[in-house]
Amino acid sequence: MVDEDKNEMVVTPWEVKGRVDYERLIREFGTQPLTEELLQKVAKHTDGLHLQLRRKLFFSHRDLDTVLDLYEKGTKFVLYTGRGPSGPVHIGHLVPWIFTRHLQEKFDTRLYFQMTDDEKFVIDDELELEETRKFAYENALDLIALGFKPENTFIIYDVQDIDLLYDIALEVAKRVTYSTAKATFGFQESTNIGWVFWPAIQAVPCFIHAKLTGENVPALIPAAIDQDPYWRITRDVAAKLGYYKPAQIHCRFLPGLGVGGKMSASEPETSIFTVDPPNVVKRKIWNAFTGGRPTVEEQKKLGGDPSICSVFQYFYFLFEEDDKKLAERELRCRNGEILCGECKIELTERVNKFLSEHQKKREKARNIIDKFHIKR
């Protein structure tokens, strides 16, 4: 959905900007909200609700209930998500990956992770193919650093693994008309034909488990909702190919450190990358947009507004696991009992501590990355 007014929400697979209205996205994308009943059904299998479910960071789904019903009857599922490697990974990318690892551990299942180095090349005139392939390798290190294990995590690099993907992509492409693709993605006369064909390739990991193992099971895709259009057309052809429709669970976007909008690599000063050194993290957080008042006196008298504060959102999404402590921080902010500088100092410490450990694990991942490639 695109509005010419730059202040309006824009959510497509290639662009997200403006203040995102998630209830509107549910209506316009035709997805289902995550109900308390469905959350409790998940909790039954996961020893309680993960932070990202408790705080409604995942808010929408397609057929999650169906996948859980099948699971309870003995049909397992696999997980599928991915990354468009056009640059370094930022913390916003880690949000659904962390939840994916949680699901993988609790349901003891495989993950197929697609590195779409081909997509980024065909849609971005400024990127060379060798660059996107290099980014794919570097981004894979971040995935592995989160604790995924090679015995049940399979990273697919589209260019390198095209022989593994191409036959299924052709089966999908043959059943999707240009009219459907144009209506779904907004393709124009100037859109190159690589871009037009590419959605068929993104569909493949939904079905690849059957090809590799002979076991036909559904795929569950944890991802941000901007990627939903890909799965809509995939779901349309799944039954025709003899597969289950892929299910999805959609997450919100981690806001950037600026005013409104999601964290985006195209705005590096409002994004924290996993490779950022401590001094850069400190500078970015110190310059972040907050919900505080112009002066200390006003802050103490009138309080701040954590609902619009990018710093508070970081605590909410990732850096405060204790719900009670998070609620206390919010109340103290609204009551003027804490200043923005205090929150920024504390967030800087937490982010740098996390990144210090992550970067060490990321370097160690170079020694085992080949173990995550599909053997054939």
Beta strands, then each sheet from edge to edge (+ up, - down):
strand 1: 10-11
strand 2: 16-17
strand 3: 32-33
strand 4: 58-62
strand 5: 78-83
strand 6: 111-115
strand 7: 153-157
strand 8: 219-224
strand 9: 247-251
sheet 1: 1+ 2-
sheet 2: 3+ 4- 9+ 8+ 5+ 6+ 7+
end
